[in-house]
Amino acid sequence: MNTEITDNDPVAKVWALYWKMKTDLQQLTLEHVEGGKNESWREIHEKARQLTSISEAMCEAATA
């Protein structure tokens, strides 16, 4: 089985986007909770919604 990931691999691109957004959301939430930066909860909520949409699409694609 070929496990090499290429730039043309759409699954790899979706996973990369998912992990980037997840990391960004974790950092944004941590900064907000620690009071380091005054980020809006609306921004955090929007990023969480986007992340949820991506993860739902990934689950649907995996079971298709």
DRENGU-208764 format. One record per residue (C-alpha): residue in three letters; z, x, y. Coordinates in steps of 0.001 Angstrom, whole numbers, padded with zeros to 6 digits, always signed. Layout:
ALAZXY...
//
This chain:
MET+000000+000000+000000ASN-000913+001281+003454THR+002128+001196+005765GLU+000532+003059+008659ILE+000826+001242+011979THR-002054+001595+014386ASP-002527+000555+018003ASN-004888-002128+016743ASP-002269-003702+014486PRO-001333-007069+016063VAL+001825-007390+013958ALA+003054-004001+015131LYS+002354-004972+018734VAL+004378-008191+018385TRP+007286-006332+016762ALA+007194-003698+019503LEU+007278-006414+022168TYR+010090-008224+020353TRP+012260-005107+020117LYS+011574-004106+023732MET+012548-007550+024977LYS+015617-007606+022723THR+016752-004224+024034ASP+016055-005237+027642LEU+018015-008462+027184GLN+020966-006632+025650GLN+021003-004109+028503LEU+020661-006795+031176THR+023489-008821+029645LEU+025716-005754+029305GLU+025127-004792+032939HIS+025904-008332+034051VAL+029081-008598+031982GLU+030319-005186+033073GLY+029534-006043+036680GLY+027364-002968+037117LYS+024419-004954+038432ASN+024440-008463+039747GLU+021604-009864+037648SER+021036-013579+037658TRP+022030-015599+034609ARG+018736-017445+035152GLU+016855-014189+034497ILE+018941-013527+031388HIS+018312-017089+030162GLU+014547-016741+030727LYS+014398-013461+028787ALA+016411-015043+025957ARG+014017-018015+025880GLN+011008-015693+025674LEU+012639-013688+022917THR+013394-016877+020982SER+009779-018032+021324ILE+008489-014724+020015SER+010897-014670+017083GLU+009992-018266+016164ALA+006291-017392+016239MET+006963-014350+014063CYS+008793-016515+011502GLU+005966-019059+011457ALA+003383-016311+010982ALA+005412-014722+008190THR+005614-017984+006254ALA+001984-019001+006820
//
